[in-house]
Structures are given as structure tokens and as C-alpha cells.
Amino acid sequence: MYVVMHEGILFWNVDTQIDFIEPTGKLYVKGAEKLKPVLKKITFFATENRIRVINTCDFHLINSDELSKNPDFRTTFPEHCMAGTSGAEFIIETKPALPAIVDWMTHLVILPYLANADQFRNIVIRKDAFDVFEGNPYTIQILNLLRPEKVFVYGVSTNVCVDKAVCGLAQLGYKVYVFEDAIKELPKIPLPFKHWKELGVKMIDFANVKKYL
């Protein structure tokens, strides 16, 4: 059955990659694998309702500023999500179907075509920094093409890459919602919830998403 796409709605899937979600991953976020059931529901819901999804992912080279052999686990981390490795792949529950891939390393000739929602419902933004706005020069251009009214954010980790995405989107003036049952934090790094509230970000359970569409 054809389902009308929710215009103005954008789901924002942050770094749900094997190296972060799976216990065997190189930078495992403890407990993140427990998010899999709700992440699967979010992906299915977006598919069934033809909601556009931005899927961000770390995609590092060996000389990335974020990587260190002596990481402090705050601003630097050990190798993870290296380009071309299985750890950089999305988990099955969130794997984007037929995505347009926006690489941070190359000139993006596909950019003008991303506004075609029927052709590119899923967009993958590869990044080489915590902050998707710093780690990929095309992020703001993509948002300008899509022009969402509301953005619903989920993924890992709450207090690093999710935080950067949430704050960046809110500061750009988008109405931001976070699925609080679909995020997980790294230890020993302050949680961002107070700041999010100050920015007007609303925390909701995914089960209640239809109330906010």
C-alpha cells in the first residue's frame, strides 16, 4: 500500500555502527546492543511511512585527528570505524536501504539530486569528526536542500556524536526531538541533557512519535 511521506519530517540516525553497538566492536558503547529492538522499530517505521533518514557514520583514515594510540577517551579515541572495515558498517537493524552516500573526502557531484525524496529516501553522511557539521563539509548544504521542519535524533553516543548533532541542529533553528529510549552514552563524559533543554530540544519515547509528526 502506498503511504504518503511525512513532509517536513527527518529522522537522524547517529553512528549506529558495528564498532559502537556490538560488544565485539572496537569502541563498544556498553549496553548499546540493548537498543537494537527499538532501533529496528524506528527503521521499520521510517520505511513504512516513507520518512527521510539522514544516517551519519564515522569513517576514519589512519591520520584522523580523533584517533590516538594514547587516547584520553574524551577528545581522542583508539582506532574505530576505519574506512573499508566491517566495524564501520551499520548494524542490521539500521542499515540504510539504497542510500545516497555523501563522502567527506571527495567532491560531491550527487548533491543537487538529493532533494529527490523518491530516489534518495536514505542519505548516508560519512564524517571524520565527532561533529557531523565539522566532519563533513556538505552537511549544511544537505539540510538546506531537504528543509525539514522537525528532526528526530537517535543513536550513539549520547554525550559525544549525538550531542554534536542535536546541538548543531538546534542552533541552526530546527525543531529537534530525541528518542530517549534509542540513545546510549559513553562513561566518564558529562551528559548533555540540561544543555539540550536550554536549546529547546524535547526528549520523547519512540512509542509516542506519532504525536509529534
N, C-alpha and C positions, 0 to 999 in steps of 0.2 A: 504494500500500500504506500502510495506517495505521501510523504509528510512534509508540510511546509517548513522551511528553515526559519528558525527564530532570528529575524533580522536584528542587528544591533547587539547580539549576544556573542561573546567569545569565551571559550574555555582556554585556560592557560596551564598546561601540563609542564611542571618544572622537574627536569632531570630524573625522571623515573627510570633510571638506567641500572643495568645489572650490577655494576661496581658499587652502587649505593644501596640497592634494595636487597640483593641476595646476601645471605650470611657469608658466602664464599667470596664476595666482592672485595676489591682492593681498598675501598673506603666505605665499608659497610656502616650504614646508619642503624644502630642497634634497635631492633623492633620494627624496622621499616617493612619487613616482609608481611607483617600483620595488616598492612594497608591494602594488600592485594585484592581482597574481596570488594572493598569499596572502590578501588581504582578500576576494577573490571566493570563495576556498575556505571561509573562515570563515563568510561569509554563507550559502553553499550548505549547509554542514554544519548550521548552526543551523536553517535552513529544513527540511531533510530530517529532522532529529531533533526538531523542534518545541521547540527551546530558546528560552526567552525572551531578548530582547535589549533592553537599555537603549541608546539611541542619543543621545548628548549632542551638542549643537551650539551654537557661538557664534551669537548672534542679537542684534546690536548696533543701538542707536539712535545718532544723531549725538552725543548728550551723554554717552555711556558713559565712565566713569572710565578705562577701559582704553585709550581712543583719544587720540592726541595728534598734532598737526602737527609736533611735535619729539620723536618717541619715543626712549626710551633702549634699546628692544628687550630690556628685562628686565622692567620693570613696566608700561611703556606701549608701544603699537604703533600703526602707521598704521592707517587705516580698513581693515576687513576684515569679511567675513561680515555685511554690513549687512542688516537686516531687509528682506525683499522682493526681494533681488538674487539673481542666479544663483550668485554666489560663496558664498552661504550654504547652497546645496543640497548634499546628499550626493552623492558620486561614484556612478556607476552600480554599481560593484562592491559598495557597501554600502548602497544606497538601501533604506530600510525599506519592507516591503510592508504596506499598510493599517495604518499606525501610529496610536496614540493620541498626540496632540500635547499636551504639558504646557508651557504658555507661562509665562514668569516674570512677565509683565505683567498677567495677568488672574486673577480668582477662578476656581479650578478646580472646576467642578461635576462633572467626569468622574471625579475622584479615587476615589470609592468603587467605581467599576466596573472599575478597573484590575486588580483581583485575578482577574478573569475571563480566564484564560490563553487559552481558546479564541477569545475575541473580540479580545483585545489581546495578541498574542504580541510585537509590536514596540511599544515606547514611545519617543517622542522627547522628550527633556528639553532645552528651549531655555534658554540661560543668557546672562547679561550680565557674566560674570566668569570668570577662569581656573578658579576653583574651582567645580565644579558644586554644591557644598553651600552656597556663598555666593551663587552666581549664579542659583539658583532655589530659592525657599522651600519647594518641595514635594518635593525630592529625598529627604530622610529619610523623609517620610511614605510615599513610593512604596516605598522599601526595606522599611519596616515592613509594608506590605501584601503584598509579594512574598515576604519572609522567605527569601532564598536562604541556602544553606549554603556554596556556593563561587561566587566571582565571577571570571571570566576577562576580563582587560582588554587592549585593543589600540587603536591609533590614533595620533594626533599631538597635540601634540608631546611627546616623551618627558619633557623637562625642564620643561614648563610644565603644560598641562592634563592630560596623562596622569598626571604626578606627583601633582597635586592629587587626582585621582580615586583613585589607588592608595593614597595615604596616608590619605585620608578614609575609604575603605572598610576598610582595615586597622585604623585607630584605632577604628572602630565595632565591631570584633570579627569581621569577616568573614574567611574564608579566601580570600586573594587570590592569583591566578596571573596572570602577564603573558606574553603571547605575544611572546617576544623577537625573533621574525622578522617581527613585524607592528607595530613601533613605529619612529619616527624622530624625532631630536632637532633642535632649533634650535641654531645655533652660539653660542659665547661665553656660554653659560649652563651652570653646573655640572650634571653628570649625577647622577641620584638613586639609583643602584644600591646604594651602600653603605647608605644610609638604608632603602631597601626591604628589604634583607636583615635589617637590625636589627629591622624590623617583622614579619619572618616571611614576607614575600612571596616566592613561588617563581617563578623565570623558567623557562619551558619553550618548546620549539618547538611550533608548532601541530600538526605532524605527530604529536606524541605526546599529543594532547589526550585521546584515549580512555582512556589510563592513569589519568587524574586525574578522570574523571567519576564 
